[in-house]
């Protein structure tokens, strides 16, 4: 009797070993509703609509629910810092004035000064306390970079710098770029 129990236990313990192996039999569908349902795939033809396609064109003037008015993608140069051909934008698409520079200074103080230092030297808290090298915004590599590149770094991050595309709106990112250029134009560090 004990041999029979041991044999049953052995057989039951090895049953799980064949799980996941290929089988010639079709899988068991406990609830096949999601596997076999009437639906159209993208780009599939349809006799229901007059134009013969399943995908519908958005109604003219439709605005995405999640888009802020300042972030509607009216221009890829404005929202991405890259032109139609994929090249970085050379200069800031916004008109640089005192109000934009003041906004850039304020946003720089909130988001950038902790790491890059209020003067942009890269000697912020990460460098002082953690010894983590932070890019100096006054270096030639940043000076020679396009405004589109700086905008892209703020948006998507680079190296240890995280992406700030979510918390900083597009206008404020361009304002920060303008303020960084203003910091670079000052001659106090030379």
N, C-alpha and C positions, 0 to 999 in steps of 0.2 A: 504494500500500500504506500509506503514512504517513497519507494522508487517511482511509483506512478505520480505522486505529488511532485517529486523532484523533476521528473520528465515534463510535466505540465508547466511547472515554473520556468524551466529552460525554454520550452517552446514559446510561452508567453513573453519571455524577456527578449527573445530574438525576433518577434513579430515586428517590433518597432524599427529594426535594422533595415527593413526593406522600404521604409517610408522615404519618399522622395526619389525612388528609382523610376526609370522610364517604364511605361506600361503601354501595351497595345490597345488596352481598353479605354474608352472615353472616361473622363472624370465624372464623379458623381456630383450633380448639382442639387443641393438641398433646396435652394431657392433660386431658380433660373431666371427670375424676372430681370435682373440686371445684366445677365449674359445675353439674353435673347429678347431684345426689345425693339420695337419699330422706331427708328431714328435716322436722321440724315447725318452723314459725315461732312466735314468741311470740303468745299468745292464740288460736292456731289450734285448731279442734275436733279431737278425736281419738276414735276408736271403741275404742281400746285400753284407756283408763282408765275406770273406772266413772262418774266425774263428767263425762266428755265433754270435758275440757280437757287440754291438753298440759303446761301449767305446773303443777308440783307445789308444794304447800304444805310448808314446812320441817317436819320432825318437831318435835313439841312439846318445848321445852327445849333446842333446838339453840343452840349458842354459836358465833359466828364464830371461826375459828382465829386470826385476826390481832388480835382484841380483847383488851386487857388487862382484868383483872377490874374495875379502877377506871374503865375507859372504855366499859363496856357502855352503850349508849344507852337507859338506862331513863327518862331525862327530857331533853327537848330544852333545857329551861332550864338544866340542869346542864352539858350538853355543848356548847351553842352560845352561851349567854348571851342567848337570845331565847326568848320565851314562845310559846305555841300560836298567838297572833294575829300574830306577827311583830314584836312590840314588845320593845325591850331590857329585860332584867331590871333592876329598880331596885336591888336589894340582893343581896349575895353569898348563894347558897343554902347555903353551909357555915356551921357554927357557928364564929364567930370566937373563938378562945381563944389563950392564950400559945403553945401548940405550933404552931398554924397561923401565927401572926405570925412565930415563929422560923423556920419552914420558908420562909415568904414572904421574909423578910430574906435567908436563905441563897440562895434561887433568884434573887432580885433582884440580889444581889452577883455571881452567876455570869453571868446572861443580860442584865441591864439596866444595871447600874452603869457599864459601859464607855462607853455613849453618854449616859445620862441623869445620870451622876454618882452617887456613893453617897448623896447627899442628895436626889436627884431634881431638881436645879436645871437640868438640860439642859446643863451645862458639862463634859461628859465629854471623852474623848480625841478624838472626831470634831470637836468644836467647837474644842478647844484646838490641835490639830495641823492640822486640815483646814479649819477655819472653816465647817464644815457645820452649819447651824442644827438643833438638836435640841430637841424639845419639852420644856419644863419641866413636870414633873408637879405643880408647885405653882401653875401658872397657873389662872385662874378657869375656862377652858374645860375643863380636865381635872377640876377640882373639881366643876363642874356636870354633868359627864357621869355617866351611870349606870354602875353596876358592870358591867352587861352590855356596855356600849360598850367599857370598858377591857379586858374579857375578850376581846371580838371583835378589838380592835386587837392584843392579844398573839397571838391565834390566827391571824389572817389578815393582819396587817401593815397599815400605812397610810402613804402617801407614800413616804419613803425607808426607813422601817422595814420589814424583811422579816417574813415569817410565822414565828412560833415555835410553831405548832401541832404540828409534828412532834417537836421535841426536848423540849418541855415537856409533861408529862402534864396532864390536866384538873385534878386536885386541886392541882397546883403552880401552875397559872395562876390559880386562885381564891385561892391563898395569896399570890401576888404582888399581886393586886388588893387583898387585905386589908392587905398591908404598905404599898402605895401610899396607901391611905386613912389608915393610921396615920401615915405621913410627912406627909400633908396636915394632920392634926389637931394636929401639934406646932406650937408657936408660936415656934420659935427664929429663923426667918427674918424675922419682922416687927419 
